[in-house]
Amino acid sequence: MHTKITANAQAMKRWLSKAETALGNHSDRLNAINIFPVADGDTGTNLYLTVRAASASLAGLDPGVTDVGSVLATAGQAAMEEARGNSGTLFAVFLGAAAEPLRGNNRLTASLLAAALHRAQIRAWSALSDPVPGTMLSVMESAAAAADAVHSEHPADSSNHALGLALDATVNGALAAVIRTEEQLDALHAAQVVDSGGVGMLLILDCLRSAVLGEELQTELLDGLHGYDVQDPHIHTDMPVDDGVEVMCTITLSPLDAATLRQRLDEIGESVIMSQVGGTPDDESGYRWRVHVHVPRADAAVAVIRSLGVPSHISISDLAVPRQPEPADTGGHER
């Protein structure tokens, strides 16, 4: 029975701090098995940097702040502002959406956890133009379903015990989904690895459990995950080189222009993710959006984006993984 539960706003701060540390410690292995949607070997790095931004936004959290949803909303907006890559952007969406059902509450319960996870996974699925099962999206979905099952069994139970059961179920549901990813995506099945973003999400959820229950992280969760042993190679370096670039930016658009931008980016690229940064419009009814897309050429995407507004924080990154150079042929003899 769980006896050390602290499910308040300060626990949310501890959650993200723990997640930052855990992802920092695991970023190398997450990068090593990152082969979907492109083998660019940066999922661990992107998740770490995004969670670090969320955690940093709460560094000076006033102990008097008690609204759990408000705290996570602050962290979610910071994460979205600095989101990196597919995985980081989807986590930022997840975090911001999870905050919504929690607003006005000073304590997390099993019911609120289920509602937050449900809202978060739906919003993350909808942020992608072409969502794919077998990714961190499936892990979010399975975790939410597991928490909801506990809530359904104890619908009126707001006790710490019920919350502990829900958190245990959340992590177990996430683990089961991570294991399934290898069979859901052909690329993962061929390489005999689980999904990198899915493992990252599992780590993040176990950090939530740890922060609330006052228990250590469950390191045994990672035992036996295909491709995750330290001695395993960096599998992404054996994948074909991916052409193209990743373009990200923040831009203020009306809902109509945002829909137009998504459509145009879908026509020229892949992995299109668009999500609002905050929920308050400006004086001209425009909303700030975080935009992510993979395209063959950056100039085409940037031109489409600029045709609809003035982007800021534009970043352009090659999708091709830096490969180890072949040993130079010096013409000498073996020694």
C-alpha positions in Angstrom: 0.0 0.0 0.0 1.3 3.4 -0.9 1.9 5.6 2.1 4.1 8.5 1.0 1.9 10.1 -1.6 2.3 13.9 -2.1 0.1 14.8 -5.1 0.2 18.6 -5.0 1.7 21.3 -7.2 5.2 20.8 -5.7 5.0 17.1 -6.7 4.5 18.3 -10.3 7.6 20.3 -10.1 9.5 17.2 -8.7 8.0 15.1 -11.6 9.5 17.3 -14.3 12.8 17.6 -12.5 13.0 13.9 -12.2 12.1 13.5 -15.8 14.8 15.9 -16.9 17.4 13.9 -15.0 16.1 10.5 -16.2 16.1 11.6 -19.9 19.5 13.1 -19.5 20.8 9.8 -18.2 19.0 7.8 -20.9 19.4 10.1 -23.9 22.2 8.1 -25.5 20.2 4.9 -25.5 17.1 6.6 -26.7 19.1 8.2 -29.6 20.6 4.8 -30.4 17.3 3.1 -31.2 15.7 6.2 -32.8 14.8 4.9 -36.3 11.2 6.1 -36.8 9.9 8.2 -38.5 13.4 8.9 -39.6 16.7 7.5 -38.3 18.1 10.8 -37.1 19.2 9.5 -33.7 18.0 12.5 -31.7 14.8 11.4 -29.9 16.5 11.2 -26.5 18.1 14.6 -27.0 14.9 16.3 -28.2 12.9 14.9 -25.3 15.5 15.9 -22.8 15.7 19.5 -24.0 12.0 19.9 -24.2 11.5 18.5 -20.6 14.4 20.6 -19.4 12.5 23.7 -20.6 9.4 22.6 -18.8 11.3 21.9 -15.6 13.2 25.2 -15.8 9.9 27.2 -16.0 9.0 25.8 -12.5 12.4 26.4 -10.9 11.2 29.4 -9.0 7.8 28.1 -8.2 6.3 29.9 -5.3 5.5 27.4 -2.5 2.2 29.2 -2.1 1.0 28.2 -5.6 -1.3 25.2 -5.1 -3.2 24.9 -8.4 -1.9 21.7 -10.0 -3.3 22.5 -13.4 -1.9 26.0 -13.4 1.6 24.7 -12.6 1.4 22.2 -15.4 0.0 24.8 -17.8 3.0 27.0 -17.2 5.4 24.1 -17.8 3.4 23.0 -20.9 3.7 26.4 -22.5 7.4 26.6 -21.8 7.9 23.1 -23.3 6.0 24.1 -26.4 8.0 27.3 -26.8 11.2 25.3 -26.9 9.9 22.0 -28.2 12.5 20.0 -30.2 11.7 17.4 -32.9 8.7 15.1 -33.2 9.0 13.6 -29.7 9.6 16.9 -27.9 6.7 18.6 -29.7 4.3 15.7 -28.9 5.3 15.7 -25.3 4.8 19.5 -25.1 1.3 19.0 -26.5 0.7 16.2 -24.0 1.8 18.3 -21.0 -0.2 21.3 -22.0 -3.4 19.3 -22.6 -3.0 17.3 -19.4 -3.1 20.6 -17.4 -6.6 21.5 -18.6 -8.7 19.0 -16.5 -6.5 19.8 -13.5 -7.1 23.5 -13.4 -8.6 24.6 -10.1 -7.5 21.5 -8.2 -4.9 21.5 -5.5 -4.4 17.7 -5.5 -4.2 15.0 -8.0 -6.6 12.1 -7.7 -7.2 8.9 -9.6 -10.2 10.5 -11.4 -8.2 13.6 -12.3 -5.2 11.5 -13.5 -7.4 9.5 -15.8 -9.1 12.7 -17.2 -5.7 14.4 -17.7 -4.1 11.5 -19.5 -7.2 11.0 -21.7 -7.2 14.7 -22.7 -3.5 14.6 -23.3 -3.4 11.6 -25.5 -6.3 12.7 -27.7 -4.7 16.1 -28.2 -1.3 14.6 -29.1 -2.9 12.3 -31.6 -4.8 15.2 -33.2 -1.7 17.4 -33.4 -0.2 15.2 -36.0 -1.5 15.3 -39.5 -0.8 11.6 -40.0 -0.5 9.9 -36.6 0.9 6.3 -36.6 0.3 3.6 -34.0 3.4 2.0 -32.6 4.9 5.3 -31.5 4.8 7.3 -28.3 1.2 8.1 -29.2 0.3 4.5 -28.6 2.1 4.6 -25.2 0.1 7.7 -24.2 -3.1 6.0 -25.2 -2.4 2.8 -23.4 -1.4 4.6 -20.2 -4.6 6.7 -20.3 -6.7 3.6 -20.8 -5.0 1.9 -17.8 -5.6 4.8 -15.5 -9.3 5.0 -16.7 -9.8 1.3 -15.9 -8.7 1.9 -12.3 -11.0 5.0 -12.1 -13.9 2.9 -13.4 -13.4 0.4 -10.7 -13.2 3.1 -8.0 -15.3 6.0 -9.5 -15.9 7.9 -6.3 -12.6 7.1 -4.6 -10.4 10.1 -4.2 -8.1 8.4 -1.7 -4.3 8.2 -2.0 -4.7 4.5 -2.3 -6.7 4.8 -5.5 -4.3 7.3 -6.9 -1.4 4.9 -6.2 -3.2 2.1 -8.0 -3.9 4.4 -11.0 -0.3 5.5 -11.2 0.9 1.9 -11.0 -1.6 1.0 -13.8 -0.5 3.9 -15.9 3.2 2.8 -15.9 2.3 -0.8 -16.5 0.0 0.2 -19.4 2.8 2.3 -20.9 5.3 -0.6 -20.6 3.0 -3.0 -22.3 2.5 -0.5 -25.2 6.2 0.0 -25.5 6.7 -3.7 -25.9 4.0 -3.9 -28.6 5.6 -1.1 -30.7 8.1 -3.5 -32.2 5.3 -5.5 -33.8 3.3 -2.4 -34.9 5.8 -0.8 -37.1 7.6 -2.7 -39.9 10.8 -0.6 -39.4 11.0 -1.5 -35.7 10.2 -5.1 -36.4 13.0 -5.4 -39.0 15.5 -3.8 -36.7 14.3 -5.7 -33.6 13.9 -2.6 -31.4 11.1 -0.9 -29.6 10.1 2.7 -30.3 12.5 5.3 -28.9 9.8 7.9 -28.2 7.7 5.3 -26.5 10.5 4.4 -24.1 11.0 8.1 -23.4 7.3 8.4 -22.6 7.5 5.4 -20.3 10.4 7.0 -18.4 8.5 10.2 -18.1 5.4 8.5 -16.7 7.5 6.4 -14.2 9.0 9.7 -13.0 5.4 11.0 -12.4 4.7 7.9 -10.3 8.0 8.2 -8.5 7.5 11.9 -7.7 3.9 11.4 -6.4 4.5 8.2 -4.5 7.8 9.1 -3.0 9.4 5.9 -4.4 12.5 5.2 -6.5 12.2 4.9 -10.3 11.6 1.3 -11.5 14.8 0.7 -13.4 13.7 -2.9 -14.0 11.1 -1.6 -16.5 13.7 -1.3 -19.1 15.1 -4.8 -18.7 14.7 -6.8 -21.8 13.4 -4.0 -24.0 14.8 -4.8 -27.4 17.8 -2.7 -28.4 18.0 -1.0 -25.0 20.8 -2.9 -23.4 23.9 -0.7 -23.0 26.0 -3.2 -25.0 23.7 -3.0 -28.0 24.9 -1.0 -31.0 23.7 2.4 -32.1 21.1 0.9 -34.4 20.2 4.2 -36.1 23.7 4.4 -37.7 23.0 1.3 -39.7 19.8 2.7 -41.3 19.8 4.4 -44.7 20.6 8.1 -44.7 17.5 10.2 -44.7 17.4 13.2 -47.0 15.7 16.4 -46.2 15.4 18.7 -43.2 13.3 19.3 -40.2 11.8 22.8 -40.0 10.3 24.2 -36.8 9.0 27.7 -35.9 6.4 29.6 -33.9 3.9 31.8 -35.7 0.7 33.7 -34.9 -2.2 32.7 -37.2 -6.0 32.8 -37.3 -7.7 29.4 -37.1 -8.4 29.5 -40.8 -4.8 30.4 -41.7 -3.6 27.6 -39.4 -5.7 25.1 -41.2 -4.4 26.4 -44.5 -0.8 26.1 -43.3 -1.3 22.5 -42.2 -2.9 21.6 -45.5 0.0 23.2 -47.5 2.7 21.6 -45.4 1.0 18.2 -45.7 1.3 18.7 -49.5 5.0 19.3 -49.5 6.3 17.4 -46.4 5.7 14.8 -43.7 5.5 14.6 -39.9 3.5 17.8 -39.8 2.7 18.8 -36.2 0.8 22.0 -35.3 -0.4 22.9 -31.8 -1.4 26.1 -30.1 1.0 27.7 -27.7 -1.3 29.0 -25.0 -5.0 29.5 -25.5 -5.4 33.3 -25.6 -5.8 35.1 -28.9 -4.2 38.4 -29.7 -6.1 41.6 -30.6 -6.7 40.3 -34.1 -8.0 36.9 -33.0 -4.8 35.2 -33.9 -3.3 32.4 -31.9 0.3 31.4 -31.5 1.2 28.0 -33.1 4.2 25.7 -32.9 4.9 24.2 -36.3 7.0 21.2 -37.2 7.5 19.5 -40.5 10.0 17.3 -42.4 10.6 18.5 -46.0 13.1 17.8 -48.8 14.1 21.5 -48.9 13.8 24.1 -46.2 13.2 27.0 -48.5 9.9 25.5 -49.8 8.5 25.1 -46.2 9.7 28.5 -45.1 8.1 30.2 -48.1 4.8 28.5 -47.3 5.0 29.6 -43.7 6.0 33.2 -44.5 3.1 33.5 -47.0 0.7 33.3 -44.1 2.5 35.1 -41.3 5.7 36.2 -39.7 7.4 33.2 -38.0 9.8 33.4 -35.1 12.3 30.9 -33.6 12.8 29.2 -36.9 15.1 26.2 -36.7 16.3 24.0 -39.6 18.1 20.7 -38.9 19.3 18.0 -41.3 17.5 14.7 -41.0 20.6 12.8 -42.1 22.5 11.3 -39.2 26.2 12.2 -39.0 28.0 9.0 -39.9 31.4 7.8 -38.8 33.8 8.4 -41.7 35.4 5.4 -43.3 39.0 4.8 -42.3 41.3 6.6 -44.6 43.4 4.5 -46.9 47.0 5.6 -46.2 48.5 3.0 -48.5 50.6 1.7 -45.6 51.0 -1.7 -44.2 49.3 -3.3 -41.2 51.2 -3.1 -38.0 
